[in-house]
Amino acid sequence: MKQFSSFVKKEVYHIIRDRRTLFILLVMPIAQIIIFGFALTNEVKNSAIAVLDQSKDAASIELISQIDASDYFTVQKQLSSYKEIEAEFRKSKIKMVLVFPQRFSEDLRHFNKAQVQFITDASDPNVASTINSYAASIIRDYQNRMNDGLQLPYTIKMEYRMLYNPQLKGAYSFVPGVMSMVLMLICTMMTAITIVKEKEIGTMEVMLVSPVRPLKIIIAKAVPYLLLSVVNICSILLLSVFVLHVPINGSITLLLFESILFTLTSLALGLLISTATDSQQTAMFISLTGMFLPTIMLSGFMFPIENMPLPLQILSNIVPAKWYYIIVKSVMIKGVGFFVIWKETLVLAAMMMFLLILSIKKFKIRLV
């Protein structure tokens, strides 16, 4: 029993001395439970919408106020014509446009019926269906309050129009999300163990004494996975078009360029993990637990980011997959050009440069 206690104490001391492992063991579960607890929800809240109110009467203004006052919608913009609707959706800022026709209040009073139109971004069909049901529920509540005590009830007819994905196919949001996850998994996890593997098998010493500069070594490590990722990108796009029947409405060249940019960002992240760790197990654990799971939770692929608390919304901005997911949906589904997604492209490019420079600097430190 004394020998057993000695071994237990030795293991405890070993864990305490290894601050990095201790941090992972204690902090990572807390971070994961917070992320999962707030992200895993089927509700869609704080959805940004625009309003085209051609009536501007008491009934339409009151109904817009009630929709804006709910927890599910935030009216961000008032439109003046139908021509502005498509441009707003292409910016990927709003989820729905609520259209009130002319004489909305007069139609209710004189004919006991009026019409409201929901124009929804259906590139994410689950979110589109959910926010449509929320808006319809608010309008039905308003209608019921108006009909209280009336012999001839008012009727508000709701017309639905789904943009970009009228059939509400799940593949339209599935394909961009899978592209983000596959590229992140292959590039980050596989490159994260490359330099560590050289350390463990003892070939790093040969590389250190070679005349090859650190930048060339890091690039040489990344090139094979870049080529493999290009093959994966092409295969995913071919399957999405010919098997899943998801169209590529935008420029294929732009889509490939953005995909390669995201691949380079993921490679730089993997190389940074590889230079900062001492074992393949640690590098793989950080890649899977520390990066892959937050990518699923905080990229907007599975759960809307606007549902999450403000700290998690801010944290999502440092997840490269979030920006890539926005780019792929915008180019592939909505058919936008570069001038619409230049901000997201700039963010990915800045992340790539920062991670690559940090990887080189970390590698140099280990050369000393």
Secondary structure, DSSP 8 states (H G I E B T S, - for coil): -HHHHHHHHHHHHHHHH-HHHHHHHHHHHHHHHHHHHHH--S---SEEEEEEESS-SHHHHHHHHHHHHSSSEEEEEEESSTHHHHHHHHTT--SEEEEE-TTHHHHHHHHSEEEEEEEEETTSHHHHHHHHHHHHHHHHHHHHHHTTT-SS--EEEEEEEEES-TT--THHHHHHHHHHHHHHIIIIIHHHTHHHHHHHHT-HHHHHHSS--HHHHHHHHHHHHHHHHHHHHHHHHHHHHHTS-----S-HHHHHHHHHHHHHHHHHHHHHHHHH-SSHHHHHHIIIIIIIHHHHHHSSSSS-GGGS-HHHHHHGGG-HHHHHHHHHIIIIIS---TTTSHHHHHHHHHHHHHHHHHHHHHHHHHH-
